[in-house]
Amino acid sequence: MKPVYAALLLMTMPLTGCFGKNKDAPTGQVVATIDGDEITAAELTMEMGGVSSTDPATMKRLKSMALQNILNRHILAAQAKKVGVDGTPAAEMAKRKARQIAVIELLQEKMRAGVPAASKEEAQQYVNEHPGSFAQRRIFVVDQIILGAVPADIMKALEPLDTMADVQALLNKRHIASSKTVGVIDALSIDPDAVEKIVSLPPSAVFINRDGGPIRINSIRETQVEPISNDAAVRIAQEKLQNRRVGAQVKSQIDSLLQDGMKNVKLNAEFTSSPIAKGATAPAS
């Protein structure tokens, strides 16, 4: 569930068991009404965002939670309108932003749906070309030095270093805080091309993992080989190829749209020397 929904649930008392009398209970595609507004099955499905379960009791609970989120929003939004918050300039700006984000998500969904699926033949070739991730799947046990955010010059200075001792010496010299641990890297969890590069490294060599979290500097302590079946490998490879293809094509389409759209932008003189101005047509008069 999205963070905002969790926040709503924390902010409000659970309403389960506190619904109004079901004298005129909704039926069919209407799952609930509140103050005359209908909540449909389609809205409930969208709220769940694809979350499901094969267990009927669990599914019922998930649907109830999703419905509760919708009801919470209705109640709080009605109160916001009642006290005059709904129509303020800040509220209008927030609603405009929320609408834009919502339709952009739908646009991206449409783009993703239009990407052709990766075939089994493509996946099989991918599996054959990357044995370190599949037929000879590697599990790397590594010594790690973990860093937080560091300046770009530090990262550049780390690149040519070959041993963990050299890395630690540099960090000590530059007074960079770090911590040490032992980690495990499953070849299935990282890019297969990266796996092949790691496999080709000499003993005790270091490599840097930057996946959006903390910076991890690694040195292989032990390598285990745990192959997976070809059928499983092909399924995983199809998913990897599809995700890569979808990501690349969606990014390409969005970049193209943004580039074309910037031609219609006119900037205030304050921004004509900013990087934004490279894509804009001319400053506003």
ABEGO torsion letter per residue (X at the ends): XBAAAAAAAAABBBABGABBBAABBBBEABABBBGGBBBBAAAAAAAAGGBBBABAAAAAAAAAAAAAAAAAAAAAAAAAAAAGAAABAAAAAAAAAAAAAAAAAAAAAAAAAABBBBBAAAAAAAAAABAAABAABBBBBBBBBBBBBBBAAAAAAAAABABAAAAAAAAAAAGBBBBBBBBBBBAAABBAAAAAAAAABBBGBBBBBBAGBBBBBBBBABBBBBBBBAAAAAAAAAAAAAAAAAAAAAAAAAAAAAAAAAAABBBBAAAAABAAAAABABBBX
